[in-house]
Amino acid sequence: MPEPNPPTFWHATTELTAYPQFEGDACADVAVIGGGFTGLSAALRLAERGASVVLLEAHSIAFGASGRNAGFVVPNFSKADPTYVASKLGEEKGQKLLRLVAQGGDRVFEIARQYGIEDAQRSGWLQPAHSLEMAEVVRKRVEAWQLFGRPVEWLDAEEARKRTGIRLYQGALFDRSGGTINPVAYAHGLARGAAALGARIYEQSSVTAVEAEANGWRVVTPAGSVRAGHVLLCTNAFGEGPAERLGRTTIPLQVYQIATEPLDAAVIARFSPRREPMSDTRANIFSYRLTRDNRLISGGMAILPLGAERRMARTIADRLACELRLPSVPRADYIWRGTAAVTTDFLPHLYKFGQNFIGATGCNGRGIAMTTMFGDVLADAVLGSIPLDQLAVPLMPAETVPFRKIARAAPSFFLIRGLMSDRRAITRAAHKPSSTAA
Ligand SMILES: Cc1cc2nc3c(=O)[nH]c(=O)nc-3n(C[C@H](O)[C@H](O)[C@H](O)COP(=O)(O)OP(=O)(O)OC[C@H]3O[C@@H](n4cnc5c(N)ncnc54)[C@H](O)[C@@H]3O)c2cc1C
């Protein structure tokens, strides 16, 4: 029996719109399965381009990773650099994906403005390097993205420390096109926008089967079915019913998040004078962002996930206090967890499950900008303007990750290894004569 997942800070503090449960029979050009950013962005783009859409969500809008994330808008990959992408996909396909990713920040904030979605701040995003080796990697990353004309710059160690409040950093990437958003407000804004354009959105409507018919597909729920020419599977890491086809192509990664009590503005000004969100390069990533009411949102992974909520709340709050030299350990007012979908090559993928039946996933923990761009790609795929294998996101065979049951334990193993390598890298940086570590 899964452990109950407490409400997120976002769900508890955001006005939510309720949508009806699907009943009876309906027809649509496109049936979208899943009411997270991917499904909602696709529904919005398709509705904007005149397609009739039915979106079916098993629970409620933003029930999955889209409502459980930290709200960093990062038009970038978590583990892939531009050079890696080109080497993995080839020059032409690599360039297409990179150009798509590069537009992600612009698109998120443009949609937020266009559809009146509140709580979106384009403050930029920092990626500080915790070691001299990673400073080199990040500096090259900056140069590679600059070749795409992106607003990305390298900050030296002193500037990185001033802007994050953390002394060990050896420099940082600063991406002016990033920022933060309230993810639940964003998902609901996408849903409202799509519904206003005629998309029919349903909650508590779990899809139990997708069946081929003579002229398309029959998408079955417990209380009725939708006949559609196209089906988009946007169920990310979930594995129930037809979602299993997509879920098995990725490794699920459980991540814990907290929102602290509101902090004193003077304390914040000491460590984050510009209120910029940051996620560093450690294997056990240290990240934080601020909310409008001055809470810190931060996260982490547990080595032993069983019953980890309370333990992780304490661990993450202790880490914030220690890294940011806060006057006391902040109270964690909210703790929740979510599941990110990780692909073996750390890149996003499209999959074809049948004629006009496709899915998209694999944002590897950097999904707000990427899933928003999935919306455009999936709309292009459905409306036939671009053949599937020429879209900007690579089309892959929908294969189960090899040894997936064992691979599910891999994140814990990599976390232990990462904790040790982080420590070694920081020690090396502190002892190197050329280091400017304080
Ligand atoms: C803890 C955490 C922190 C993260 N932080 C960030 C961040 O700060 N910035 C960032 O860019 N990315 C972040 N990510 C990644 C990002 O949240 C995801 O990449 C993104 O939300 C994926 O969106 P999605 O729509 O593909 O999937 P989801 O949001 O998971 O949506 C899938 C939906 O499908 C529904 N569903 C499943 N099965 C069925 C079915 N059979 N019938 C109908 N519906 C079904 C589910 O209920 C769910 O609502 C984070 C992820 C996690 C888990």
The ligand as a Gaussian input file, in Angstrom:
#p B3LYP/6-31G(d) Opt

LIG

0 1
 C        9.872000      16.625000      -6.692000
 C       10.091000      17.118000      -8.083000
 C       10.681000      18.357000      -8.276000
 C       10.845000      18.848000      -9.568000
 N       11.309000      20.123000      -9.723000
 C       11.330000      20.668000     -10.957000
 C       11.641000      22.033000     -11.110000
 O       11.861000      22.767000     -10.144000
 N       11.703000      22.521000     -12.378000
 C       11.418000      21.755000     -13.471000
 O       11.499000      22.261000     -14.594000
 N       11.052000      20.455000     -13.338000
 C       10.977000      19.909000     -12.116000
 N       10.559000      18.621000     -11.974000
 C       10.140000      17.863000     -13.186000
 C        8.729000      18.260000     -13.651000
 O        7.870000      18.451000     -12.561000
 C        8.184000      17.189000     -14.590000
 O        9.109000      16.954000     -15.642000
 C        6.854000      17.570000     -15.217000
 O        5.948000      18.004000     -14.243000
 C        6.276000      16.381000     -15.967000
 O        5.004000      16.752000     -16.425000
 P        4.062000      15.682000     -17.105000
 O        2.820000      16.367000     -17.492000
 O        4.807000      14.973000     -18.181000
 O        3.787000      14.587000     -15.980000
 P        2.892000      14.622000     -14.642000
 O        2.807000      15.981000     -14.081000
 O        3.421000      13.551000     -13.762000
 O        1.453000      14.271000     -15.148000
 C        1.032000      12.987000     -15.515000
 C       -0.468000      12.928000     -15.222000
 O       -1.013000      11.738000     -15.796000
 C       -2.070000      11.314000     -14.966000
 N       -2.341000       9.910000     -15.260000
 C       -1.561000       8.830000     -15.018000
 N       -2.157000       7.709000     -15.439000
 C       -3.338000       8.089000     -15.974000
 C       -4.409000       7.373000     -16.583000
 N       -4.371000       6.039000     -16.732000
 N       -5.503000       8.058000     -17.006000
 C       -5.548000       9.419000     -16.893000
 N       -4.550000      10.133000     -16.326000
 C       -3.476000       9.474000     -15.869000
 C       -1.532000      11.534000     -13.560000
 O       -2.542000      11.571000     -12.579000
 C       -0.791000      12.873000     -13.726000
 O       -1.588000      13.974000     -13.378000
 C       10.444000      18.076000     -10.691000
 C        9.891000      16.806000     -10.502000
 C        9.706000      16.335000      -9.216000
 C        9.065000      15.003000      -9.025000

